[in-house]
Amino acid sequence: MESVDVIIVGAGWHGLAALKTYHQVHPNARILCLDNSASIGGVWATHRLYEGLKSNNLLGTYEFSDFPMDPATYGVQPGEHIPGGVIHTYFQRFVEHFHLAEFIRLNTTVEVADHQADG
């Protein structure tokens, strides 16, 4: 079994934010972000997307503060709801931009998590 410092369960909005932040604060830490899906995104993972799916949020209200979802890149205009496929692409670009792919392990289910007394 490999040894890591931190395990993040889930590669959706919060898991990716936690991964990026922890990696920036602790660049030498051994981090794993685990997700049971075949793609990142949580509720926006590819197997959950369907034609016409959009978020309830408008452009500019559903993005990471340090990685804007700009209209030119994503093809969504201010005042428009964000299509599910665009959100998934946004996550992929976020992972690429912050070089996070090496820390993400997909198709992995967490069955048990125990706290060790020594750490």
C-alpha positions as CSV (number, residue, x, y, z in Angstrom):
1,M,0.0,0.0,0.0
2,E,1.4,3.4,-0.9
3,S,1.9,6.1,1.7
4,V,0.3,9.5,1.3
5,D,-0.1,12.6,3.5
6,V,-3.6,13.5,2.4
7,I,-6.5,11.8,0.7
8,I,-9.3,13.8,-0.8
9,V,-12.4,11.9,-1.6
10,G,-14.2,13.2,-4.7
11,A,-13.1,15.1,-7.8
12,G,-16.0,17.5,-8.1
13,W,-16.1,21.2,-7.2
14,H,-14.9,20.9,-3.6
15,G,-12.5,18.0,-4.1
16,L,-10.7,19.9,-6.9
17,A,-10.6,23.1,-4.9
18,A,-9.2,21.2,-1.9
19,L,-6.6,19.5,-4.1
20,K,-5.4,22.7,-5.8
21,T,-5.3,24.6,-2.5
22,Y,-3.5,21.9,-0.5
23,H,-1.0,21.4,-3.3
24,Q,-0.2,25.1,-3.5
25,V,0.2,25.4,0.3
26,H,2.1,22.1,0.6
27,P,3.8,21.5,-2.7
28,N,5.9,18.5,-1.5
29,A,3.0,16.7,0.1
30,R,1.9,13.3,-1.2
31,I,-1.7,13.9,-2.1
32,L,-4.3,11.6,-3.7
33,C,-7.7,12.7,-4.9
34,L,-9.9,9.7,-5.3
35,D,-13.2,9.4,-7.3
36,N,-15.3,6.4,-8.2
37,S,-16.3,7.8,-11.6
38,A,-14.3,7.4,-14.8
39,S,-14.0,11.2,-15.1
40,I,-13.6,14.2,-12.9
41,G,-16.5,16.6,-12.2
42,G,-18.7,15.0,-9.5
43,V,-22.3,15.8,-10.6
44,W,-20.7,17.1,-13.9
45,A,-18.8,13.9,-14.7
46,T,-19.2,12.8,-18.3
47,H,-21.5,9.8,-17.5
48,R,-24.0,12.2,-15.8
49,L,-24.2,14.7,-18.7
50,Y,-27.1,14.6,-21.1
51,E,-28.3,16.8,-24.0
52,G,-29.7,20.1,-22.8
53,L,-28.4,19.8,-19.2
54,K,-27.5,23.3,-17.8
55,S,-26.7,24.5,-14.3
56,N,-29.1,26.7,-12.3
57,N,-26.3,29.3,-12.2
58,L,-25.4,32.0,-14.6
59,L,-22.0,32.7,-16.1
60,G,-19.8,34.4,-13.5
61,T,-21.5,32.9,-10.5
62,Y,-20.2,29.3,-10.8
63,E,-16.4,29.4,-11.1
64,F,-13.2,29.3,-9.1
65,S,-12.0,32.8,-8.1
66,D,-8.6,32.2,-9.5
67,F,-9.8,30.6,-12.8
68,P,-12.5,32.6,-14.5
69,M,-15.0,31.0,-16.9
70,D,-14.7,33.7,-19.6
71,P,-17.2,34.0,-22.5
72,A,-14.6,33.8,-25.2
73,T,-13.1,30.5,-24.0
74,Y,-16.3,28.7,-23.0
75,G,-18.9,30.2,-25.4
76,V,-21.3,31.2,-22.7
77,Q,-22.5,34.8,-22.4
78,P,-23.3,36.8,-19.3
79,G,-26.8,36.1,-18.2
80,E,-26.8,32.6,-19.7
81,H,-27.0,29.3,-17.7
82,I,-23.9,27.2,-18.1
83,P,-24.3,23.9,-20.1
84,G,-23.2,20.8,-18.3
85,G,-20.6,19.9,-20.9
86,V,-19.0,23.4,-20.5
87,I,-18.7,22.8,-16.8
88,H,-17.0,19.5,-17.3
89,T,-14.6,21.1,-19.8
90,Y,-14.0,23.9,-17.3
91,F,-12.9,21.3,-14.7
92,Q,-10.6,19.6,-17.2
93,R,-8.9,22.9,-18.0
94,F,-8.7,23.7,-14.3
95,V,-6.9,20.4,-13.7
96,E,-4.6,21.0,-16.6
97,H,-3.9,24.7,-15.7
98,F,-2.9,23.8,-12.1
99,H,-1.1,20.5,-13.1
100,L,-3.3,18.4,-10.8
101,A,-3.8,15.3,-13.0
102,E,-1.0,13.3,-11.4
103,F,-2.8,13.5,-8.0
104,I,-6.2,12.2,-9.3
105,R,-7.1,8.6,-9.3
106,L,-10.4,7.7,-11.0
107,N,-12.5,4.5,-10.9
108,T,-11.5,4.2,-7.3
109,T,-14.0,3.6,-4.5
110,V,-13.3,4.4,-0.9
111,E,-14.8,1.7,1.3
112,V,-13.3,2.5,4.6
113,A,-11.3,5.5,6.1
114,D,-9.7,5.1,9.5
115,H,-7.8,7.7,11.5
116,Q,-4.4,6.4,12.6
117,A,-3.3,7.5,16.2
118,D,0.1,8.4,15.0
119,G,-1.0,10.8,12.2
